[in-house]
Amino acid sequence: MMDLSERSKEIELMDGFQGTENELELVLTDINRVNAVLGGNAITLEAVFRLLRKHPKKSYTILDVGCADGNMLREIALRARKAKIIIKLIGLDLNDLSLVIAKKKSLKFPEIEYLNQDVFTLENMDLDIVITTLTLHHFRDRDIPKFLHRFSEMASIGVVINDLQRSRLAYYLFRAFSVIFIKTYTAKHDGLISILRGFKKKELQNFADQLPNIDHQISWKWAFRFRWVLQK
């Protein structure tokens, strides 16, 4: 039996990806398919638009940290268009190939721009919401409070984090799920490692306790996700 008492420190293949643009696009397509089938993006979308309704403004700016190919940003853009909400979306990622793919897929989305930059060196800008999806688990425990503080500092309205629950059931269900729905070895391998690097709710609460004057809402969502909303 695997030991899930602590987060795994195993490195995911995507953290040091050395393949071609086409190979990366296949992996990201797999990841997007998983999110579509299991409703992963809807978790973030629901929270983002609830915050927008709660804080009415003429326009909004949202930053996505670890945006990959921009799939989440395009979904937000489409929903904002339907709701006639004026919105500016910024995708941040440190993988050049991911951003090349993101820009190609976002040619019909002038409201989206992409930056290859570290979140800590990003110049000050007026941001309403910061989101990050399946990115927090890539960070080490000792670094997570620094990232959370930075996210909260940047966002005038709130932060929406969508990440994985570390669960034995999730691990074995994903392994079975990947046989049918995932084509690339990298996505199959990293999906399992991501779960082992995921979180228990009490761990997220411990991180939350290190952020004074921040209101936290940590909710479990299907499929084995935590949605964590931070507001000043």
Stockholm file with secondary structure:
# STOCKHOLM 1.0

chainA/1-232         MMDLSERSKEIELMDGFQGTENELELVLTDINRVNAVLGGNAITLEAVFRLLRKHPKKSYTILDVGCADGNMLREIALRARKAKIIIKLIGLDLNDLSLVIAKKKSLKFPEIEYLNQDVFTLENMDLDIVITTLTLHHFRDRDIPKFLHRFSEMASIGVVINDLQRSRLAYYLFRAFSVIFIKTYTAKHDGLISILRGFKKKELQNFADQLPNIDHQISWKWAFRFRWVLQK
#=GR chainA/1-232 SS CCCCSSCCCCCCGGGGCCSCHHHHHHHHHHHHHHHHHHTHHHHHHHHHHHHHHHSCCSEEEEEEETCTTSHHHHHHHHHHHHTTCEEEEEEECSCHHHHHHHHHHTTTCTTEEEECCCTTTCCCCCEEEEEEESCGGGSCTTTHHHHHHHHHHHEEEEEEEEEEBCCHHHHHHHHHHHHHHCCCHHHHHHHHHHHHTCBCHHHHHHHHTTSTTCEEEEEEETTTEEEEEEEC
#=GC SS_cons         CCCCSSCCCCCCGGGGCCSCHHHHHHHHHHHHHHHHHHTHHHHHHHHHHHHHHHSCCSEEEEEEETCTTSHHHHHHHHHHHHTTCEEEEEEECSCHHHHHHHHHHTTTCTTEEEECCCTTTCCCCCEEEEEEESCGGGSCTTTHHHHHHHHHHHEEEEEEEEEEBCCHHHHHHHHHHHHHHCCCHHHHHHHHHHHHTCBCHHHHHHHHTTSTTCEEEEEEETTTEEEEEEEC
//
